[in-house]
Amino acid sequence: MRTNVAAGIRVLALSPAGDRVVTAGLGHGEHPEVVIGRFGWSVLAPRSAELGPDGALELTYAVSPLTGPPPAARGATRRDADVTPEEVGEPHQRVGAYAVVHGVSGVLLTQFNSQTAIPGNWGLPGGGLDELEPPVEGVHREVWEETGQRIVLGRLVTVQSQHWVGRAPTGVVEDFHAIRIVYEATCPVPTEIVIHDVGGTTSAARWVSPDELGELSMTASWRDLAELYRSARPPG
């Protein structure tokens, strides 16, 4: 399987008493909440996303005892329209780190270019981790590369896990598993927007006011993120 985290991904869970109650690997296409549910626990909130001593990515959650049925495991949630049922995708798992960055002018967004499957759409600054790169370092690097801004990270907001079969811009059909680690952040001293990652997937970046958010074409992953709209309000 193609992946940018060669040592794998582990899901850890901490009980209300602070005891580790789950340590399990995250397989291709799996959602951390489903893995934790198998052990009889329900996710309260993500706590951290860090590299372990062996280089594996460790996703840690606060949990409580499960009171209902566990979340059901699902296969790929969708298949792109141009991919026939007979086509089998190459497994590809990609971990990325992103930030909901807010400042006095609104929220910082980036626009995808034609190298992606969603050119023209807007989303959060961020992207795939480099080999053995901690997520916190990765999100600082990505925000600077895509926007030229220096940020101060806040809490870990969510870890998204999305699984689908689609055709990459290269034409290759992929069985794609995206894991997105999302932080809140502020930009205390905004500077001129500069895209340093020349040749990357970003065509534009800008500060977007709260009133403009509903007018932009955004990917579903970010459009439904509640923190995006809360963070769009100016600090204070």
C-alpha positions as CSV (number, residue, x, y, z in Angstrom):
1,M,0.0,0.0,0.0
2,R,1.2,3.5,-0.9
3,T,1.4,5.7,2.3
4,N,3.2,8.7,3.7
5,V,3.4,7.1,7.2
6,A,5.4,4.0,6.6
7,A,5.5,2.9,10.2
8,G,1.7,2.8,10.3
9,I,-1.0,4.4,12.4
10,R,-2.0,3.6,16.0
11,V,-5.2,4.5,17.8
12,L,-4.9,5.1,21.5
13,A,-7.8,5.8,23.9
14,L,-7.8,7.2,27.5
15,S,-10.6,6.5,29.9
16,P,-12.1,9.3,32.1
17,A,-9.6,8.2,34.8
18,G,-6.7,8.7,32.4
19,D,-5.9,5.0,31.9
20,R,-5.0,3.8,28.4
21,V,-7.8,1.4,27.5
22,V,-7.2,0.9,23.7
23,T,-4.1,0.5,21.7
24,A,-4.8,-0.7,18.2
25,G,-3.6,-0.3,14.6
26,L,-5.7,1.6,12.1
27,G,-6.1,-0.3,8.9
28,H,-6.6,1.0,5.4
29,G,-10.0,2.7,5.1
30,E,-10.8,2.4,8.8
31,H,-12.2,5.2,11.0
32,P,-10.6,5.6,14.5
33,E,-14.0,5.9,16.1
34,V,-15.0,2.5,14.7
35,V,-11.8,0.9,16.0
36,I,-12.3,2.3,19.5
37,G,-16.0,1.2,19.4
38,R,-14.9,-2.4,18.9
39,F,-13.3,-2.3,22.4
40,G,-16.5,-0.9,24.0
41,W,-15.6,2.7,24.1
42,S,-17.1,5.9,22.6
43,V,-15.0,8.9,21.5
44,L,-15.4,12.1,23.4
45,A,-12.7,14.2,21.7
46,P,-9.3,13.9,20.0
47,R,-6.4,14.6,22.4
48,S,-3.3,14.5,20.3
49,A,-1.6,13.4,17.1
50,E,2.1,12.6,17.6
51,L,4.8,10.3,16.3
52,G,5.6,7.3,18.6
53,P,9.1,6.1,19.3
54,D,9.0,3.8,16.3
55,G,7.8,6.5,13.9
56,A,4.2,5.4,13.9
57,L,1.5,8.1,14.0
58,E,-0.4,7.8,17.3
59,L,-3.9,9.3,17.4
60,T,-5.0,9.6,21.0
61,Y,-8.6,10.1,22.1
62,A,-10.5,10.8,25.3
63,V,-13.3,8.2,25.6
64,S,-16.1,7.1,27.8
65,P,-17.8,3.7,28.1
66,L,-20.0,2.8,25.1
67,T,-23.7,2.9,25.9
68,G,-25.2,1.9,22.6
69,P,-24.2,-0.2,19.6
70,P,-20.7,0.5,18.3
71,P,-20.2,2.5,15.1
72,A,-20.5,0.3,12.1
73,A,-17.6,-0.4,9.9
74,R,-18.1,0.8,6.3
75,G,-16.3,0.3,3.0
76,A,-15.6,3.1,0.6
77,T,-18.2,5.8,1.0
78,R,-18.3,6.6,-2.7
79,R,-17.0,5.8,-6.1
80,D,-16.3,8.6,-8.5
81,A,-18.6,8.8,-11.5
82,D,-15.8,8.1,-14.0
83,V,-14.7,4.9,-12.3
84,T,-16.5,1.8,-13.4
85,P,-17.5,-1.0,-10.9
86,E,-15.0,-3.3,-12.6
87,E,-12.0,-1.1,-11.9
88,V,-10.0,-1.9,-8.7
89,G,-8.2,1.0,-7.1
90,E,-4.6,0.9,-5.9
91,P,-4.7,1.3,-2.0
92,H,-3.4,4.7,-1.1
93,Q,-3.4,6.1,2.5
94,R,-2.5,9.7,3.0
95,V,-2.2,11.6,6.3
96,G,-2.4,15.4,6.2
97,A,-2.3,18.2,8.7
98,Y,-4.5,21.3,8.4
99,A,-5.4,24.4,10.3
100,V,-8.4,26.6,10.7
101,V,-6.5,29.9,10.9
102,H,-8.3,33.0,12.0
103,G,-7.3,36.6,12.2
104,V,-8.7,40.1,12.1
105,S,-9.7,39.7,8.5
106,G,-11.5,36.4,8.8
107,V,-10.4,32.8,8.1
108,L,-7.4,31.8,5.9
109,L,-8.3,29.7,2.9
110,T,-6.5,28.2,-0.1
111,Q,-7.8,27.4,-3.6
112,F,-7.0,24.2,-5.4
113,N,-5.5,24.2,-8.9
114,S,-5.8,22.0,-11.9
115,Q,-3.3,19.4,-10.5
116,T,-6.1,18.3,-8.2
117,A,-9.5,16.6,-8.9
118,I,-11.3,19.7,-7.5
119,P,-9.8,22.8,-9.3
120,G,-11.3,26.1,-8.2
121,N,-12.6,24.8,-4.9
122,W,-11.5,26.3,-1.6
123,G,-10.3,24.6,1.6
124,L,-8.0,24.9,4.6
125,P,-4.3,25.4,4.3
126,G,-2.4,22.2,4.9
127,G,-1.4,19.0,3.2
128,G,0.4,15.7,3.4
129,L,3.0,15.0,6.0
130,D,6.6,14.3,5.0
131,E,8.3,11.1,6.1
132,L,8.6,11.0,9.9
133,E,7.3,14.6,10.2
134,P,5.2,15.3,13.3
135,P,1.8,16.7,12.5
136,V,2.4,19.9,14.4
137,E,5.6,20.6,12.4
138,G,3.8,19.6,9.2
139,V,0.9,22.0,9.6
140,H,3.3,24.9,10.3
141,R,5.3,24.1,7.2
142,E,2.2,23.7,5.0
143,V,0.6,26.9,6.1
144,W,3.8,28.8,5.4
145,E,4.3,27.1,2.0
146,E,0.8,27.8,0.8
147,T,0.2,31.2,2.3
148,G,3.4,32.7,3.7
149,Q,1.8,33.1,7.2
150,R,3.2,32.2,10.6
151,I,0.7,30.8,12.9
152,V,0.1,29.9,16.6
153,L,-1.5,26.6,17.0
154,G,-4.5,26.0,19.4
155,R,-6.3,22.8,20.2
156,L,-6.7,19.7,18.0
157,V,-10.2,20.1,16.5
158,T,-10.8,16.8,14.8
159,V,-9.3,13.9,12.9
160,Q,-11.2,13.1,9.7
161,S,-11.1,9.7,8.1
162,Q,-12.6,9.5,4.6
163,H,-12.5,6.5,2.2
164,W,-13.4,6.4,-1.5
165,V,-12.5,5.1,-4.9
166,G,-11.6,7.7,-7.4
167,R,-9.3,8.6,-10.3
168,A,-6.2,10.7,-9.5
169,P,-5.3,13.6,-11.8
170,T,-2.6,11.2,-13.2
171,G,-5.5,8.9,-14.4
172,V,-4.6,6.1,-11.9
173,V,-7.6,4.7,-10.0
174,E,-7.0,4.7,-6.3
175,D,-8.7,3.1,-3.3
176,F,-8.0,6.3,-1.3
177,H,-8.0,6.7,2.5
178,A,-7.5,10.3,3.6
179,I,-6.8,11.1,7.3
180,R,-6.9,14.8,8.0
181,I,-5.6,16.1,11.3
182,V,-7.2,19.5,11.9
183,Y,-6.0,22.2,14.4
184,E,-7.4,25.6,15.4
185,A,-4.8,28.4,14.9
186,T,-4.4,32.2,15.0
187,C,-2.3,34.5,13.0
188,P,-1.3,37.3,15.3
189,V,0.7,39.2,12.7
190,P,-0.8,38.7,9.2
191,T,1.6,39.5,6.3
192,E,1.3,39.6,2.6
193,I,0.0,36.4,1.1
194,V,2.8,34.5,-0.7
195,I,2.6,31.0,-2.2
196,H,6.0,29.6,-1.6
197,D,5.2,26.1,-2.8
198,V,5.6,26.8,-6.5
199,G,4.5,23.9,-8.5
200,G,2.2,22.6,-5.7
201,T,-1.5,22.2,-5.7
202,T,-2.4,25.8,-4.5
203,S,-3.5,28.4,-7.0
204,A,-4.5,31.1,-4.6
205,A,-4.8,32.0,-0.9
206,R,-6.6,34.8,0.9
207,W,-8.4,35.9,4.1
208,V,-12.1,35.3,3.8
209,S,-14.7,37.2,5.9
210,P,-17.5,35.4,7.7
211,D,-20.0,36.8,5.2
212,E,-18.1,35.4,2.2
213,L,-17.8,31.8,3.5
214,G,-21.2,30.8,2.2
215,E,-20.5,32.2,-1.3
216,L,-17.4,30.1,-1.9
217,S,-17.3,26.7,-3.5
218,M,-15.7,24.5,-0.8
219,T,-15.0,20.8,-0.5
220,A,-17.5,19.0,1.7
221,S,-14.8,18.0,4.2
222,W,-14.4,21.7,5.1
223,R,-17.8,23.1,4.3
224,D,-19.4,21.0,7.1
225,L,-16.7,21.8,9.7
226,A,-18.3,23.9,12.4
227,E,-15.0,25.3,13.7
228,L,-14.5,26.9,10.3
229,Y,-17.4,29.3,10.9
230,R,-16.7,29.9,14.6
231,S,-13.1,30.7,13.9
232,A,-14.0,33.1,11.1
233,R,-15.0,35.7,13.7
234,P,-12.2,38.1,14.6
235,P,-10.4,37.3,17.9
236,G,-11.9,39.1,20.8
